[in-house]
Amino acid sequence: MTMTRSIWRDGRFSWGVIAIVVFLTVSLIAFDVAWRLIRLQFETFLIYCLLVDVAVIFVVGLFLRARRRA
């Protein structure tokens, strides 16, 4: 599968692109809400948020990999 095919399929965006956009949107909204509610230094808060994002991506990746094998 080529890079163009993974982004664009049958004249529309592929589901992978849509999933990334949705994940980033939800992540940014959660970041904004948490930033307004939690008082931490920005650098510390950013590290925590990035760790949560990486953990979510890892868990979703494991779930998708297990689903492909089944």
BAFI-3210 file (N, C-alpha, C; in Angstrom, 3 decimals, decimal comma, padded with zeros to 6 digits):
// residues 70
n [1|2|3|4|5|6|7|8|9|10|11|12|13|14|15|16|17|18|19|20|21|22|23|24|25|26|27|28|29|30|31|32|33|34|35|36|37|38|39|40|41|42|43|44|45|46|47|48|49|50|51|52|53|54|55|56|57|58|59|60|61|62|63|64|65|66|67|68|69|70]
n.u [000,845|000,602|001,776|000,031|-002,312|-002,926|-003,723|-005,650|-008,586|-010,628|-011,547|-011,984|-011,027|-009,092|-009,985|-008,029|-006,803|-008,955|-009,324|-006,930|-007,212|-009,507|-008,550|-006,460|-007,972|-009,693|-007,728|-006,511|-008,682|-009,119|-006,642|-006,839|-009,046|-008,090|-005,842|-007,035|-008,199|-006,285|-003,526|-000,374|003,143|003,847|005,621|005,806|003,122|002,746|004,460|003,171|000,737|001,657|002,704|000,350|-000,970|000,820|000,607|-002,097|-002,062|-000,349|-001,864|-004,149|-002,889|-001,988|-004,479|-005,558|-003,700|-004,065|-006,630|-006,328|-004,952|-006,795]
n.v [-001,170|002,154|005,393|007,447|006,038|005,208|007,535|008,668|007,358|006,019|008,572|009,844|010,747|008,378|006,068|006,006|008,547|010,130|009,101|009,918|012,721|013,054|011,983|013,819|016,175|015,593|015,157|017,709|019,241|017,986|018,569|021,378|021,699|020,366|021,953|024,300|023,492|022,246|023,128|023,399|023,619|024,648|023,083|020,644|019,865|019,591|017,449|015,390|015,283|014,522|012,019|010,662|010,729|009,186|006,750|006,133|005,873|003,664|001,645|001,540|000,732|-001,836|-003,056|-002,969|-004,531|-007,014|-007,522|-007,840|-010,247|-012,073]
n.w [000,000|-000,874|000,286|-000,457|-000,904|001,676|002,818|001,158|-000,185|-002,597|-003,422|-001,022|002,368|004,197|006,859|008,797|008,734|009,550|012,131|013,363|013,275|014,879|017,318|017,916|018,181|020,379|022,273|022,440|023,391|025,869|027,035|027,222|028,978|031,261|031,773|032,598|034,976|036,604|038,538|037,697|036,901|033,582|031,991|033,404|033,376|030,602|030,038|031,488|030,055|027,507|028,129|028,808|026,313|024,752|026,105|025,613|022,812|022,626|023,948|022,304|019,956|020,735|021,120|018,507|017,177|018,427|017,618|014,861|014,742|015,645]
ca.u [000,000|001,408|001,433|-001,163|-003,470|-003,286|-004,335|-006,783|-009,135|-011,885|-011,981|-012,254|-009,973|-009,198|-010,389|-006,854|-006,656|-010,061|-009,046|-005,867|-007,782|-010,393|-007,707|-005,794|-008,984|-010,088|-006,559|-006,352|-009,778|-008,817|-005,505|-007,326|-009,878|-007,215|-004,989|-007,829|-008,598|-005,143|-002,463|000,980|004,008|003,491|006,475|005,386|001,801|002,919|005,044|002,100|-000,206|002,300|002,764|-001,001|-001,208|001,632|000,008|-003,340|-001,670|000,199|-002,967|-004,953|-002,085|-002,064|-005,837|-005,713|-002,844|-004,728|-007,814|-005,899|-004,529|-007,959]
ca.v [000,000|003,369|006,437|008,159|005,150|005,157|008,825|008,945|006,109|006,161|009,963|010,331|010,468|007,049|006,082|006,295|010,005|010,622|008,704|010,792|014,058|012,974|011,805|015,091|017,132|015,228|015,365|019,148|019,696|017,482|019,363|022,707|021,590|020,025|023,117|025,285|022,958|021,775|024,130|022,858|024,332|024,258|021,999|019,422|019,537|019,136|016,109|014,470|015,140|013,737|010,639|010,090|010,517|008,048|005,552|005,844|005,370|002,327|000,723|001,376|-000,085|-003,229|-003,532|-003,193|-005,662|-008,231|-007,719|-008,352|-011,642|-012,934]
ca.w [000,000|-000,955|001,253|-000,936|-000,713|003,087|003,178|000,287|-000,708|-003,350|-003,457|000,336|003,341|004,787|008,266|009,616|008,813|010,370|013,519|013,871|013,479|016,049|018,500|018,208|018,641|021,737|023,110|022,675|024,251|027,218|027,505|027,586|030,182|032,382|032,040|033,334|036,275|037,387|038,645|037,667|035,974|032,222|031,514|034,082|032,849|029,227|030,100|031,885|028,941|026,455|028,597|028,678|024,884|024,311|026,700|024,886|021,491|022,840|024,267|021,091|019,052|021,195|020,855|017,067|016,801|018,904|016,774|013,564|014,892|015,947]
c.u [000,899|000,938|000,169|-002,411|-003,892|-003,918|-005,642|-007,291|-010,495|-012,425|-012,297|-011,061|-010,184|-009,562|-009,221|-006,642|-007,737|-009,810|-007,962|-006,401|-008,677|-009,575|-007,030|-006,773|-009,395|-008,938|-006,359|-007,453|-009,537|-007,657|-005,970|-008,148|-009,007|-006,320|-005,742|-008,166|-007,420|-004,049|-001,110|001,823|003,735|004,318|006,075|004,050|001,904|003,506|003,985|001,122|000,388|002,427|001,408|-001,300|-000,431|001,050|-001,268|-003,017|-001,139|-000,918|-003,844|-004,196|-002,103|-003,432|-006,020|-004,873|-003,486|-005,954|-007,465|-005,520|-005,703|-008,770]
c.v [001,246|004,380|007,177|007,322|005,094|006,461|009,027|007,640|006,373|007,588|010,558|010,048|009,071|007,171|006,379|007,787|010,598|010,303|009,593|012,180|014,077|012,844|013,119|016,134|016,847|015,472|016,853|019,715|019,249|018,257|020,732|022,673|021,297|021,211|024,168|024,813|022,606|022,828|023,446|023,772|023,788|023,076|020,657|018,945|018,986|017,730|015,079|014,225|014,310|012,268|009,946|009,804|009,307|006,745|005,163|005,285|003,941|001,307|000,491|000,521|-001,552|-003,836|-003,855|-004,380|-006,992|-008,539|-008,274|-009,823|-012,582|-013,252]
c.w [000,000|000,069|000,835|-000,700|000,750|003,565|002,420|-000,301|-001,347|-003,306|-002,099|001,224|003,915|006,268|009,188|009,805|009,708|011,841|014,128|014,165|014,714|017,327|018,884|018,732|020,079|022,706|023,432|023,562|025,689|027,833|027,996|028,870|031,401|032,759|032,861|034,748|037,183|037,376|038,783|036,793|034,580|031,735|032,118|033,534|031,427|029,182|030,482|030,737|027,810|026,853|028,482|027,209|024,370|024,859|025,957|023,504|021,602|023,079|023,042|020,077|019,438|020,901|019,375|016,600|017,228|018,047|015,408|013,624|015,087|014,710]
res [m|t|m|t|r|s|i|w|r|d|g|r|f|s|w|g|v|i|a|i|v|v|f|l|t|v|s|l|i|a|f|d|v|a|w|r|l|i|r|l|q|f|e|t|f|l|i|y|c|l|l|v|d|v|a|v|i|f|v|v|g|l|f|l|r|a|r|r|r|a]
***
